[in-house]
Amino acid sequence: DPATGTIPRERLYQAYLDTRQIMRQKSTADPISWTSFSSNMGGRTRAIMYDPNDPLQHKVWAAGVTGGLWYNTNITDANQPWVPVGDFWPTLAIRCITYDPNNPSVFYIGTGEGETAIITYRESSGLGDGIWKSTDGGVTWNQLGSTTGFAYVPKIVVRNEGGNSVIYAAVFSGLYHGIHNSLPSDGLFRSTDGGTTWTQVLPDIGGFTVPYSPSDVVLGAGGRIFVGTMPNLDGNGGAVLLYSDSGLSGSWNVNTTYQTQILADPQYNIPGRVVFGCAPSDPNVVYALIGSGLINPVNNFKYYYCFNILRSADKGASWTEKNLPTDIQGQLSFATLAWHALDIAVDPNNANTVFIGGLDVQKTTTGGDYWSRVSDWSLMYYGGGPQYVHADQHIMVFKPGSSSELLLGCDGGVFYTGSAT
C-alpha cells in the first residue's frame, strides 16, 4: 500500500483470487514446460500432523514457516515424494496444523511464526493471516473470517467437550518490519461454533490489564488444558505455567514460580517461553521446558537458553526439576536458541521415555534423570549418517500409538526414524 508503506495482509487472499482470475483470462500459444528436480533438504518446519483418515498411518502433512503446505502418502518410504497443496500456500507462514477429533475430515492451520516475531537478534520469517479451515480432509481450504486479526497463531488444539468440538487457539502479537498487534488482543481464544466466534479465556498478566501471550497449548491425556507463556511485546508475562479443566475464563491455575526464579537469577534473568509435553499413557505425567535469557552486552540483543526441565506427576499441580543433558559438546545449554528452537515429545506408551530438542535431539528413558544425545547436526558437513538431523528442533511428533516411529521438524525440513525406542 503506497499510502502506508506496508503490505496489508488482510488483502492478501483477495489479491490471490484476483490474480487467479486474471490468469484464467489470459491465453498463450507457447506454454512453458517445466522439469522438476528433487531435494533432500527442506526449510524450517514447525507444523507436522499424521493424517487421521489414513488407516495405515502413513500419510503425513507438513508445512513451512516460509510458506508451503504438503502431504506425503507414505512417510516410511524415503523415496516417496511430497505433494504440494495448491499454489497459494507458499505465500503464508504456517506455524501449526491440527484436526477435529470428532470429525477427522476437519483440519485447522494457524499462521505466523511468532518465535521470530519478537526480535532477538534477527527477523527471519513472516507475519500470519489468521486461521484456515478444511472440511474435506485438506483438499480445499478457507480462511476463518473471524480470525483475520490474529497476527500469530503458534498452536491450535480441538477438545471434545461432551460431544462438542471446542477449538482453542493461542494468539499473540509480534514485530516483523513493524508492530503487528493481534486483534482483539493476545491470549487463548476459545470457539464452540467451529471458529465463527471466539472468546478470550486467559487471565491478565499480574499487575497489568492485558492477557498472557501463550507460547504453547496442549491437552493432557485426561483432558486438562496446559498453556505456557512467552514475553509479550512489552517483555512481560514470560515463563508462566497455566492449566484448566474447563477452559473457561476464571478457571485457570497460574504458576509463576519459575518466572520469579528466573527474575532473581544474577545473569539469565529474562523469563522466556514455555513448551509442554504430556504423556499419552499417563494423564498425571507432564513435562515442561522453560527458556531464560540475558542481554548480550556486545550487541544488546536478548539470547535465550533452557536451564529448566520440569516433570509433574500430578497433572501440573506441582513440579520437580530434572537434570539437564550433559552431552552438549561444551555448550551452555542443550537449547542455545531457546527463543527459536525448543520442543518435547513423550513416548505414547512409556511416560518415562522423552525426547527434547534444541540444537540437537536428546533422549531420556528415566523420566529426565539421565539424557543422551541421539542426533548430531554437524554431520551435515561430513556426508550425513544415521545420526544426522539438521540443527534447530521445532516440533516432535510420534506416530499415534507407536513408540518407534517419530517425526522431527527442524530448520532442515522433516526427519523420520522408525527406531525411536
C-alpha positions as CSV (number, residue, x, y, z in Angstrom):
1,D,0.0,0.0,0.0
2,P,1.8,3.2,-1.1
3,A,-0.1,5.2,1.4
4,T,1.1,3.3,4.4
5,G,4.3,1.7,3.2
6,T,3.2,-1.7,4.5
7,I,1.9,-4.9,3.0
8,P,-1.8,-5.2,4.0
9,R,-2.1,-8.9,5.0
10,E,-5.9,-8.6,5.2
11,R,-5.9,-8.1,1.4
12,L,-3.6,-10.9,0.6
13,Y,-6.2,-13.6,-0.1
14,Q,-8.3,-11.3,-2.2
15,A,-5.2,-10.3,-4.2
16,Y,-4.5,-14.0,-4.8
17,L,-8.1,-14.6,-6.1
18,D,-7.8,-11.5,-8.4
19,T,-4.5,-12.8,-9.8
20,R,-6.0,-16.2,-10.5
21,Q,-8.9,-14.6,-12.3
22,I,-6.5,-12.5,-14.5
23,M,-4.5,-15.7,-15.3
24,R,-7.7,-17.5,-16.3
25,Q,-8.5,-14.7,-18.7
26,K,-5.0,-14.8,-20.3
27,S,-4.1,-17.1,-23.1
28,T,-0.8,-18.2,-24.6
29,A,0.2,-20.0,-27.7
30,D,3.5,-21.1,-26.2
31,P,3.0,-22.8,-22.8
32,I,6.1,-23.2,-20.6
33,S,7.3,-26.7,-19.9
34,W,8.9,-27.4,-16.5
35,T,11.2,-30.2,-15.3
36,S,11.3,-30.9,-11.6
37,F,14.5,-31.7,-9.6
38,S,14.3,-33.4,-6.2
39,S,15.9,-32.1,-3.0
40,N,16.9,-33.8,0.3
41,M,16.8,-30.6,2.3
42,G,13.6,-28.8,3.3
43,G,13.1,-25.4,5.0
44,R,12.1,-24.7,8.6
45,T,9.2,-26.8,9.6
46,R,7.0,-26.3,12.7
47,A,3.8,-27.9,11.5
48,I,3.6,-31.8,11.2
49,M,0.5,-34.0,11.5
50,Y,-0.3,-37.6,10.9
51,D,-3.4,-37.8,8.7
52,P,-6.2,-39.2,11.0
53,N,-8.0,-40.5,7.9
54,D,-5.3,-42.9,6.8
55,P,-5.9,-46.3,8.5
56,L,-2.2,-47.3,7.8
57,Q,-1.0,-44.1,9.5
58,H,1.5,-43.5,6.7
59,K,0.2,-40.2,5.3
60,V,1.7,-37.1,6.9
61,W,1.1,-33.4,6.5
62,A,3.8,-30.8,6.9
63,A,4.1,-27.0,6.3
64,G,6.8,-24.4,6.2
65,V,7.1,-21.2,8.1
66,T,8.4,-19.5,4.9
67,G,5.3,-20.9,3.1
68,G,4.0,-24.1,1.6
69,L,1.7,-27.0,2.6
70,W,2.5,-30.6,1.6
71,Y,1.5,-34.1,2.2
72,N,3.4,-37.4,1.9
73,T,1.3,-40.6,1.4
74,N,4.0,-42.9,2.9
75,I,6.4,-41.2,5.3
76,T,8.1,-44.6,5.9
77,D,9.4,-44.6,2.3
78,A,12.4,-42.3,1.8
79,N,11.7,-42.2,-1.9
80,Q,8.1,-41.1,-1.6
81,P,7.7,-37.6,-2.8
82,W,6.0,-34.7,-1.0
83,V,2.9,-33.4,-2.8
84,P,2.3,-29.6,-2.7
85,V,-1.2,-28.4,-1.9
86,G,-2.2,-25.6,-4.3
87,D,-0.2,-22.5,-5.3
88,F,-1.5,-20.1,-2.6
89,W,0.1,-21.7,0.4
90,P,3.7,-20.6,-0.4
91,T,2.6,-17.1,0.4
92,L,1.7,-17.9,4.0
93,A,3.9,-18.5,7.0
94,I,2.4,-21.7,8.5
95,R,3.0,-22.4,12.2
96,C,0.7,-25.3,13.2
97,I,-1.8,-27.8,12.0
98,T,-4.4,-30.0,13.8
99,Y,-7.7,-31.8,13.3
100,D,-11.1,-32.2,15.0
101,P,-11.2,-35.5,17.0
102,N,-15.0,-35.7,16.5
103,N,-14.7,-35.1,12.7
104,P,-11.3,-36.1,11.3
105,S,-12.1,-34.5,8.0
106,V,-11.9,-31.1,9.6
107,F,-8.4,-29.6,9.7
108,Y,-7.2,-26.3,11.1
109,I,-4.0,-24.4,10.2
110,G,-2.6,-21.5,12.2
111,T,-0.3,-19.0,10.5
112,G,2.5,-16.6,11.6
113,E,5.8,-17.6,13.1
114,G,5.8,-15.7,16.4
115,E,9.1,-17.2,17.7
116,T,10.9,-14.9,15.3
117,A,8.4,-12.1,15.6
118,I,9.7,-10.6,18.8
119,I,13.2,-9.5,17.7
120,T,16.0,-11.4,19.4
121,Y,18.9,-10.9,17.0
122,R,17.1,-11.2,13.7
123,E,13.8,-11.2,11.9
124,S,13.7,-14.3,9.8
125,S,10.1,-15.2,8.9
126,G,6.7,-13.9,8.1
127,L,3.5,-12.4,9.5
128,G,0.5,-14.6,9.8
129,D,-3.0,-14.3,8.3
130,G,-5.3,-15.9,10.9
131,I,-6.6,-19.5,10.9
132,W,-7.6,-21.6,7.9
133,K,-10.0,-24.5,7.9
134,S,-10.7,-27.5,5.7
135,T,-13.8,-29.6,5.9
136,D,-12.8,-32.2,3.4
137,G,-9.5,-33.6,4.8
138,G,-7.2,-30.9,3.4
139,V,-8.5,-30.9,-0.2
140,T,-9.9,-27.3,-0.1
141,W,-9.3,-24.6,2.5
142,N,-10.9,-21.3,3.5
143,Q,-9.8,-18.6,5.9
144,L,-11.9,-18.2,9.0
145,G,-13.1,-14.6,8.7
146,S,-13.3,-14.2,12.4
147,T,-9.5,-14.7,12.7
148,T,-8.2,-12.1,10.2
149,G,-7.0,-10.0,13.2
150,F,-4.9,-12.9,14.6
151,A,-1.3,-11.9,13.6
152,Y,0.4,-15.0,15.0
153,V,-1.2,-18.4,15.9
154,P,1.5,-20.7,17.3
155,K,-0.8,-23.6,18.4
156,I,-4.3,-24.8,17.9
157,V,-6.0,-27.7,19.8
158,V,-9.5,-29.1,19.4
159,R,-11.0,-30.7,22.5
160,N,-14.0,-33.0,22.7
161,E,-16.3,-31.4,25.4
162,G,-19.3,-33.5,25.8
163,G,-19.6,-34.3,22.1
164,N,-18.9,-30.8,21.1
165,S,-15.7,-29.8,19.3
166,V,-14.2,-26.8,21.1
167,I,-11.3,-25.0,19.5
168,Y,-8.5,-23.4,21.5
169,A,-6.1,-21.1,19.6
170,A,-3.1,-19.5,21.1
171,V,-2.6,-15.9,19.7
172,F,-0.1,-13.2,20.3
173,S,1.5,-10.1,18.7
174,G,4.9,-9.5,17.3
175,L,7.4,-7.5,15.4
176,Y,8.1,-8.1,11.7
177,H,9.1,-5.0,9.8
178,G,6.8,-3.1,12.1
179,I,4.5,-3.8,15.1
180,H,1.6,-6.2,14.5
181,N,-0.9,-6.4,17.3
182,S,-3.2,-9.3,17.3
183,L,-6.8,-8.2,17.5
184,P,-8.8,-8.1,19.6
185,S,-5.8,-9.0,21.9
186,D,-3.2,-11.6,22.7
187,G,-4.4,-14.7,24.6
188,L,-6.1,-18.1,24.3
189,F,-9.2,-17.8,22.1
190,R,-12.0,-20.4,22.5
191,S,-14.6,-21.2,20.0
192,T,-17.6,-23.5,20.4
193,D,-19.1,-23.0,16.9
194,G,-16.3,-24.2,14.6
195,G,-14.4,-20.9,14.5
196,T,-17.3,-18.5,13.8
197,T,-17.0,-16.6,17.1
198,W,-14.3,-16.6,19.7
199,T,-13.9,-15.7,23.4
200,Q,-10.5,-14.9,25.1
201,V,-10.2,-17.0,28.2
202,L,-6.7,-16.4,29.8
203,P,-6.3,-14.2,32.9
204,D,-4.4,-10.9,32.7
205,I,-0.7,-10.8,33.5
206,G,-0.2,-10.0,37.1
207,G,0.0,-6.2,37.6
208,F,-1.2,-5.5,34.0
209,T,-4.5,-5.3,32.2
210,V,-3.6,-7.4,29.2
211,P,-3.8,-11.3,28.9
212,Y,-0.8,-13.6,28.9
213,S,0.8,-14.3,25.5
214,P,0.7,-18.1,25.0
215,S,3.7,-19.9,23.5
216,D,2.1,-23.3,23.7
217,V,-1.2,-25.0,24.4
218,V,-1.5,-28.8,24.8
219,L,-4.1,-31.3,26.0
220,G,-3.3,-33.9,28.7
221,A,-4.4,-37.5,28.4
222,G,-7.2,-36.7,30.9
223,G,-8.4,-33.6,29.0
224,R,-6.7,-30.9,31.2
225,I,-5.5,-27.9,29.1
226,F,-2.0,-26.7,29.7
227,V,-0.8,-23.3,28.5
228,G,2.8,-22.0,28.6
229,T,3.6,-18.3,28.1
230,M,6.2,-16.1,26.4
231,P,7.1,-12.5,26.9
232,N,4.7,-10.1,25.1
233,L,5.7,-7.1,23.1
234,D,6.4,-5.2,26.3
235,G,8.6,-8.0,27.6
236,N,6.1,-9.1,30.3
237,G,4.5,-12.4,31.3
238,G,7.0,-14.9,30.2
239,A,7.8,-18.3,31.8
240,V,4.4,-18.9,33.4
241,L,2.6,-22.3,33.5
242,L,-1.2,-22.4,33.5
243,Y,-3.8,-25.1,33.4
244,S,-7.6,-25.5,33.4
245,D,-10.0,-28.4,33.3
246,S,-12.9,-26.4,31.9
247,G,-11.0,-24.0,29.6
248,L,-13.3,-21.2,30.7
249,S,-12.4,-17.7,31.8
250,G,-11.7,-17.5,35.6
251,S,-10.8,-21.2,35.8
252,W,-7.0,-21.1,35.4
253,N,-4.4,-22.1,37.8
254,V,-1.4,-19.8,37.4
255,N,2.1,-20.9,38.4
256,T,4.7,-18.0,38.4
257,T,7.3,-19.9,40.5
258,Y,9.8,-20.3,37.7
259,Q,9.2,-16.8,36.4
260,T,10.1,-15.5,39.8
261,Q,13.1,-17.8,40.0
262,I,14.4,-16.6,36.6
263,L,13.9,-12.9,37.5
264,A,16.1,-13.5,40.6
265,D,18.9,-15.1,38.6
266,P,22.1,-12.9,38.6
267,Q,22.7,-13.5,34.9
268,Y,19.9,-15.3,33.0
269,N,17.1,-13.2,34.4
270,I,14.7,-12.7,31.4
271,P,11.8,-15.1,31.6
272,G,11.3,-16.8,28.2
273,R,8.8,-19.2,26.6
274,V,7.4,-22.4,27.9
275,V,6.6,-25.6,25.9
276,F,4.8,-28.7,27.3
277,G,4.8,-32.4,26.6
278,C,2.0,-34.6,28.0
279,A,2.3,-38.4,28.5
280,P,-0.4,-40.1,26.4
281,S,-0.2,-43.2,28.6
282,D,-0.5,-41.4,32.0
283,P,-2.7,-38.3,32.5
284,N,-0.7,-37.5,35.6
285,V,2.7,-37.0,33.9
286,V,3.5,-33.7,32.2
287,Y,6.9,-32.2,31.2
288,A,7.8,-28.6,30.6
289,L,10.8,-26.8,29.2
290,I,11.3,-23.1,30.1
291,G,13.6,-20.6,28.4
292,S,15.5,-17.9,30.2
293,G,17.7,-15.2,28.7
294,L,20.1,-12.4,29.1
295,I,21.1,-9.3,27.2
296,N,24.3,-9.7,25.2
297,P,26.4,-6.6,26.2
298,V,28.1,-6.7,22.7
299,N,25.0,-6.2,20.5
300,N,22.3,-5.5,23.1
301,F,20.2,-8.4,21.8
302,K,18.4,-11.0,24.0
303,Y,19.7,-14.5,24.0
304,Y,17.6,-17.4,25.5
305,Y,18.7,-20.8,26.7
306,C,16.9,-23.6,28.5
307,F,18.0,-24.3,32.1
308,N,14.7,-25.7,33.4
309,I,13.4,-29.2,32.5
310,L,10.4,-29.9,34.7
311,R,8.3,-33.0,35.4
312,S,5.0,-33.3,37.1
313,A,3.4,-36.5,38.4
314,D,0.1,-34.8,39.5
315,K,-1.2,-33.1,36.3
316,G,0.8,-29.9,36.8
317,A,-0.2,-29.2,40.4
318,S,3.5,-29.5,41.4
319,W,6.7,-29.8,39.5
320,T,10.2,-31.4,40.0
321,E,13.3,-30.0,38.3
322,K,15.1,-32.7,36.3
323,N,18.7,-32.9,35.2
324,L,20.0,-31.1,32.2
325,P,21.7,-33.0,29.4
326,T,25.5,-33.1,29.8
327,D,26.4,-34.3,26.4
328,I,26.4,-30.9,24.9
329,Q,29.9,-30.5,23.5
330,G,30.8,-27.6,25.7
331,Q,27.6,-25.6,25.0
332,L,25.9,-23.6,27.8
333,S,22.7,-25.4,27.2
334,F,21.2,-28.2,25.0
335,A,19.0,-25.4,23.7
336,T,21.2,-22.5,22.8
337,L,18.4,-20.8,20.9
338,A,15.5,-21.5,23.2
339,W,13.5,-18.5,21.9
340,H,13.6,-20.2,18.5
341,A,14.3,-23.9,18.7
342,L,12.7,-25.8,21.7
343,D,10.3,-28.8,21.8
344,I,9.4,-32.0,23.5
345,A,7.7,-35.3,22.9
346,V,6.7,-38.1,25.2
347,D,6.6,-41.7,24.2
348,P,2.9,-42.7,23.7
349,N,3.4,-45.9,25.7
350,N,6.0,-45.0,28.3
351,A,5.8,-41.8,30.4
352,N,9.5,-42.0,31.3
353,T,10.8,-42.0,27.7
354,V,11.0,-38.4,26.4
355,F,12.7,-36.6,23.6
356,I,13.6,-33.0,23.8
357,G,15.1,-30.8,21.1
358,G,17.2,-27.7,21.0
359,L,20.2,-27.6,18.8
360,D,20.2,-31.4,18.7
361,V,17.9,-34.1,20.0
362,Q,18.3,-35.5,23.5
363,K,16.5,-38.7,24.9
364,T,15.8,-40.0,28.4
365,T,14.3,-43.3,29.4
366,T,14.4,-42.4,33.1
367,G,11.9,-39.5,33.2
368,G,14.6,-36.9,32.9
369,D,17.2,-38.3,35.4
370,Y,19.7,-39.1,32.6
371,W,19.9,-37.9,29.0
372,S,21.8,-39.0,25.9
373,R,22.3,-37.0,22.7
374,V,20.8,-39.0,19.8
375,S,21.4,-36.7,16.8
376,D,24.3,-34.7,15.5
377,W,23.6,-31.8,13.2
378,S,27.3,-31.2,12.4
379,L,27.4,-34.4,10.4
380,M,25.9,-32.3,7.6
381,Y,29.4,-31.2,6.9
382,Y,30.7,-34.8,6.7
383,G,28.3,-36.6,4.4
384,G,25.5,-37.2,6.9
385,G,24.9,-40.6,8.5
386,P,22.4,-42.4,10.7
387,Q,22.6,-39.7,13.5
388,Y,22.3,-36.8,11.2
389,V,19.4,-34.4,11.9
390,H,19.6,-30.8,10.8
391,A,20.1,-28.2,13.5
392,D,17.4,-26.4,15.5
393,Q,14.4,-28.6,16.6
394,H,10.9,-27.1,16.4
395,I,8.4,-30.0,16.5
396,M,8.5,-33.7,17.5
397,V,5.6,-35.9,16.7
398,F,5.2,-39.6,17.5
399,K,3.1,-41.7,15.2
400,P,-0.2,-42.2,17.2
401,G,0.3,-45.3,19.5
402,S,3.8,-46.0,18.3
403,S,7.0,-45.9,20.5
404,S,9.3,-46.4,17.5
405,E,8.1,-44.0,14.8
406,L,9.0,-40.4,15.4
407,L,9.0,-37.3,13.1
408,L,11.1,-34.2,13.7
409,G,10.6,-30.8,12.2
410,C,13.7,-28.6,12.1
411,D,15.5,-25.9,10.1
412,G,16.3,-28.6,7.5
413,G,12.7,-29.9,6.9
414,V,11.2,-33.2,8.1
415,F,13.2,-36.2,9.5
416,Y,11.8,-39.7,10.2
417,T,13.0,-42.6,12.4
418,G,11.4,-46.0,12.8
419,S,13.7,-46.8,15.8
420,A,12.9,-44.2,18.4
421,T,12.7,-46.9,21.2
